[in-house]
Amino acid sequence: MAVTHVLIVDDDDADTMMIEEALLSEPGPPVVNRVGDGAEALQYLRRQGEYADAVRPDLVLLDLNMPRMGGHEVLQEIKSDEDLRSIPIVVLTTSNAGLDITTSYVRHANAYVTKPIDLEAFEEAVRRIRHFYSEVAVLPE
């Protein structure tokens, strides 16, 4: 099953734009939605408020450092929720701190990717994530 819907959870407009460009530059691009913090991500995923009609994403790209509710808290909430825990979550963040990496995996992140500083490398990392989850991994229905 190809990844047809991606949710980006990131408060950085520039990073979000680069992620979207990389995702949309490939053949058969997914529908991409974005929220700017963890609290909004949970509303989206639980289809609450303005997100009542939101489509369940096939993949979530999650930043760690955000206002209101950070990525670690979001990850813990999603993976503790019986209805949401099967959604693959890739932590895509600037942090390469060992504690962030370990905490993310302890909270059941499916992968942890440090955002490359170089634009080309950044976009290639995003394309590889999508390729893996579209072409290699088998996702739940």
N, C-alpha and C positions, 0 to 999 in steps of 0.2 A: 504494500500500500504506500503510495507516494505521500509526502507531506504536502497537504493542500492548504492548511491554515497554520500560521505561525503567530504566536503572541510574543512581542518584545516587551520586556519589563525593564525600562531604563529611563532615567531622568535626564540623560545627556542627549541633547538634540543632535549634535554632530555625530556621535557614535550611532545613534538610531538611524540617521540618514545613511551612514556607510553600511550598516547592516541591511537596511531596506534595498539599497542599490545592489549589493551583492546578491541578495535573494531574488530580486526581480530581474537580474541580468541573465539568468539561466533560462533555458527552454522550459516551458510549463511552470511558470513562477507560481508560488503559493499566494494566497490572500494573506496580507500582513496587517496585523493590528498592533497598536502600541498603547501602553499605559505608562504613566510617569512615576509610579511608586508602588510599593508593595500592597498598601491598603486598596488601591484602585485595582491591582491585579486580582486580589481575592474577590472583589465585587464583580469583576469581569468573569472570572472562572465560575463563580457561583450564580452568575446571571442575575445580579441584583441591581435595582435602581435603573439607571440609564443603560445598563448592559443586559436587560431582560431578554433581548433577542440575540445576544452574542452567540456566535458559533464556537463550539468547543474546539480549542486548538489541538493540532496533532503534535505540536512541539512548542515548548516555552523556552525562550532565551532570556535568562535572568541575570541582571546585574546585582551586585551585592550592596554597594554603597548608594543608598537612596534616602530621601526624606520620609518622614512619617513612619514607615515600616521598611526595614532593610531586607535584603535578599535572604539572609539566614532565617529570619522569622517567617518570611513568605514560604520558603522551602519547607520548613517544619510544619506550617499550616497545611500546605498542599499535600504533603506526604502523610499527614495524619488524617486526612479527609478521605473516607472510603470511596466517594464518588470521583475524586480528583487524582488520587495517588498513582493511577496508571498512566497519566500524561507524562511523557518524557520531559525532564527539566535539564537543560544545559546551562550551567553557570558560565556566563561570559562576562568577564570582569577585568579590571586593570590590576587587581591584586594578585601577587604571586606569593603571598605570605603563607607559610606552612599551616598556620592555625586556620586560615580561611579555607584552604584546600581540604584539610582534615574535617573541619566542621561541616563543610558542604557534603562530603561523602557520608559522614555519620548521619546527616539528616536526609540521606538517600537521593542526592543529586545523581543523575544518570551520567553526567560528564562534567568536567571542569576545564575550561579553556581560558587562558590569560589572553586578553586583547593585545595583539601585536601593535606596536607603535607605528610601524610602516603601513601606509594605506593599502598597498598591494597585498601585503602579508595579512592584513586585517580582513580584507575582502575574501582572500583565498581561504582563510580559516572558516569564515562563515559559509562559503560555498561547500567546503569539505564537511561541515556539520550537516548541512542540508543533504548533501549527497549520501552521507552515512545513514541518516534517518529516512531517506527516500529510497535508496537503492540497496543498502546492505542489511540494515536492521529490519526486523519484522515488528510492526507496531500493532497494538491492540485495536480491534474494530471499535 
